[in-house]
């Protein structure tokens, strides 16, 4: 029995280590390059529905970044290419559970900190946040997936699949994809609950990076498609020597 348990534990260890090793190697390569900073431009209004399958959230990212910019009163934040790349790695390498419960935030922060250990990052403080948002509106009603449906694309419809006797005669009502503005508001609400805005207004951060991508595991299934959101905030070493009460509050808000 002990031998079997040992084999299982070793299997789990070796299945997760390669991803962690790859992530840390990629992080090291990122910090081997010089950072490029960009000014954050005003938000771009966009009331159109998103195209989930196109998986392009560049405008949405600009709108969210501008919301951060407006909240950073004491120190106006800039977009950091290095932090953008870190966020991209988070989307690429982190497992699904790292986008779910907030109680795992501390564990994920430790994971990131270990990856940054012994690297000359140029940042005195790096905080990260990750979560997922729904991309389709259900209005708390029943829905189902049917690849035989008339709408194509996501093939998610209102109602129950049990009611579909003959697909050619059934009146499929597809679920609507959310607008960019609706998703932006949802992201901003999540950020507000995580107290990121409070840290920004206190001057705890001056650099930001973001990546938003569709979670491919939620497509073409009886699931609501979701987008993964990863945000990295940073402060340079000199800025890290800010008033103690601000740093203490930033640390409290991060957990």
C-alpha positions in Angstrom: 0.0 0.0 0.0 2.8 2.4 0.9 4.6 1.6 -2.3 1.4 2.4 -4.4 1.0 5.7 -2.5 4.6 6.6 -3.2 4.2 5.9 -6.9 1.1 8.1 -7.0 2.8 11.0 -5.2 5.8 10.7 -7.5 3.5 10.8 -10.5 1.8 14.0 -9.2 5.2 15.6 -8.5 6.7 14.9 -11.9 3.5 15.9 -13.7 3.5 19.4 -12.1 7.3 20.0 -12.0 7.8 20.5 -15.7 5.2 23.3 -15.9 6.8 25.0 -12.9 10.3 24.6 -14.3 9.2 26.1 -17.7 7.5 29.0 -16.0 10.6 29.9 -14.0 12.8 29.6 -17.0 10.5 31.9 -19.0 10.5 34.4 -16.1 14.3 34.5 -16.0 14.4 35.2 -19.8 11.9 38.1 -19.4 14.1 39.8 -16.7 17.2 39.3 -18.8 15.8 42.0 -21.1 15.3 45.7 -20.5 11.8 46.9 -19.6 9.8 49.2 -21.9 7.2 51.5 -20.4 4.1 52.9 -22.2 1.7 55.6 -21.3 -1.9 54.4 -20.8 -4.2 56.0 -23.3 -7.9 56.9 -22.6 -10.5 54.2 -22.8 -12.0 53.2 -26.1 -15.8 52.9 -25.9 -17.1 49.7 -27.4 -20.7 48.6 -27.0 -20.4 45.7 -29.4 -20.8 42.0 -28.3 -17.5 40.2 -28.0 -16.4 37.5 -30.4 -15.4 34.8 -28.0 -13.9 32.6 -30.7 -11.8 35.4 -32.1 -10.1 35.7 -28.6 -9.0 39.3 -29.1 -9.3 41.4 -25.9 -6.8 44.1 -26.8 -9.4 46.9 -26.6 -10.8 45.5 -23.3 -7.3 45.4 -21.8 -6.9 49.1 -22.7 -10.1 50.0 -21.0 -9.3 48.1 -17.9 -5.8 49.6 -17.8 -7.3 53.1 -18.1 -9.6 52.3 -15.1 -6.4 51.5 -13.2 -4.8 54.8 -14.5 -7.8 56.8 -13.2 -7.5 55.3 -9.8 -3.8 55.9 -9.4 -4.0 59.4 -8.0 -0.7 59.8 -6.1 1.5 58.0 -8.6 0.3 57.7 -12.2 0.9 54.2 -13.4 2.5 53.2 -16.7 2.2 49.9 -18.7 5.2 47.7 -18.3 6.2 45.3 -21.0 7.8 43.0 -18.5 4.7 42.9 -16.4 2.6 42.3 -19.5 4.8 39.3 -20.3 4.5 37.9 -16.8 0.7 38.1 -17.1 1.0 36.3 -20.4 3.0 33.5 -18.8 0.4 33.2 -16.1 -2.3 32.6 -18.7 -0.1 30.1 -20.4 1.2 28.0 -17.5 -1.1 28.4 -14.5 -3.7 25.7 -13.9 -7.4 26.3 -13.7 -7.5 26.4 -9.9 -5.3 29.5 -9.8 -8.2 31.5 -11.3 -10.9 30.4 -8.9 -11.0 30.9 -5.2 -9.6 34.0 -3.5 -8.3 31.9 -0.6 -5.6 30.5 -3.0 -4.3 34.0 -3.7 -1.6 33.7 -1.0 -0.4 30.4 -2.3 -0.2 31.8 -5.8 1.6 34.9 -4.6 4.2 32.6 -2.9 4.6 30.6 -6.1 5.3 33.8 -8.1 7.7 35.1 -5.4 9.7 31.8 -5.5 9.9 32.2 -9.3 11.3 35.7 -8.9 13.8 34.8 -6.1 17.4 35.5 -6.9 16.5 37.5 -10.0 17.4 41.1 -10.4 13.9 42.2 -11.3 14.3 46.0 -10.7 11.0 45.9 -8.8 10.9 46.3 -5.0 7.3 45.0 -4.9 5.3 42.8 -7.3 1.7 41.9 -6.6 -0.4 39.7 -8.9 -4.1 39.0 -9.2 -5.9 36.3 -11.2 -9.5 35.4 -11.7 -12.0 34.5 -14.5 -15.2 36.1 -15.8 -18.2 34.8 -17.8 -18.3 35.8 -21.4 -21.9 34.8 -22.1 -25.1 36.1 -20.5 -27.3 33.4 -19.0 -29.6 35.5 -16.8 -29.7 32.6 -14.4 -31.7 30.5 -16.8 -31.2 27.0 -18.0 -29.0 26.4 -21.1 -27.5 23.6 -23.1 -24.8 22.9 -25.7 -25.9 21.3 -29.0 -23.5 21.1 -31.9 -26.5 20.5 -34.2 -27.9 23.9 -33.3 -28.7 26.5 -36.0 -26.6 29.4 -34.6 -23.1 27.8 -34.9 -20.2 29.2 -33.1 -20.5 28.5 -29.4 -23.8 26.5 -29.9 -25.1 27.4 -26.5 -28.9 27.8 -26.3 -31.6 28.6 -23.8 -33.7 25.8 -22.4 -33.1 22.1 -22.0 -31.7 19.7 -24.5 -34.4 17.2 -23.5 -36.9 19.4 -25.4 -35.0 18.9 -28.7 -36.7 16.1 -30.5 -35.9 17.0 -34.0 -33.1 19.6 -34.4 -34.4 20.7 -37.8 -37.8 21.7 -36.3 -36.6 23.1 -33.0 -36.5 26.9 -32.5 -33.0 27.4 -31.1 -32.6 30.6 -29.0 -28.8 31.2 -28.7 -27.3 32.7 -25.6 -26.0 36.2 -26.1 -22.3 37.0 -25.7 -21.7 39.9 -23.3 -20.5 43.3 -24.6 -17.0 44.6 -24.0 -18.5 47.2 -21.6 -20.4 44.6 -19.6 -17.2 42.5 -19.2 -15.2 45.6 -18.3 -17.6 46.5 -15.5 -17.5 42.9 -14.2 -13.7 43.0 -14.1 -13.7 46.4 -12.4 -16.1 45.1 -9.8 -13.9 42.1 -9.1 -10.9 44.5 -8.8 -12.9 46.7 -6.4 -13.7 43.7 -4.2 -10.0 42.8 -4.2 -9.2 46.3 -3.0 -6.7 46.9 -5.8 -8.2 50.4 -6.4 -7.4 51.3 -2.7 -3.7 50.3 -3.2 -3.5 52.4 -6.4 -5.0 55.5 -4.9 -2.6 55.1 -1.9 0.4 55.1 -4.4 1.5 51.5 -3.7 2.1 50.8 -7.4 3.3 52.7 -10.4 3.5 49.9 -13.1 1.0 47.4 -14.4 0.7 44.5 -16.9 -2.4 42.6 -18.0 -3.4 39.7 -20.2 -7.0 38.5 -20.9 -7.6 35.3 -22.8 -10.5 32.8 -23.3 -10.1 29.7 -21.3 -10.2 27.0 -24.1 -11.4 24.4 -21.6 -14.8 26.2 -21.4 -15.5 26.1 -25.2 -17.7 23.7 -27.1 -19.1 22.2 -23.9 -22.1 22.5 -21.7 -20.3 25.3 -19.9 -20.3 29.0 -19.9 -17.2 30.3 -21.7 -14.9 32.2 -19.4 -12.0 34.5 -19.9 -8.9 34.3 -17.7 -7.6 37.6 -16.3 -4.1 38.1 -15.0 -2.8 41.4 -13.7 0.6 42.2 -12.3 1.4 45.4 -10.4 4.9 46.6 -9.6 6.8 49.3 -7.7 10.5 50.2 -8.3 12.9 49.8 -5.4 13.0 53.6 -4.6 9.2 53.7 -4.5 9.3 50.7 -2.2 10.6 53.0 0.5 7.3 54.7 0.8 5.4 55.6 4.0 5.1 52.5 6.2 1.4 52.7 6.6 0.8 52.5 2.8 3.0 49.4 2.5 1.3 47.7 5.5 -2.1 48.4 4.0 -1.0 47.1 0.6 0.2 43.8 2.1 -3.0 43.4 4.1 -5.1 44.0 1.0 -3.2 41.5 -1.1 -4.4 38.5 1.0 
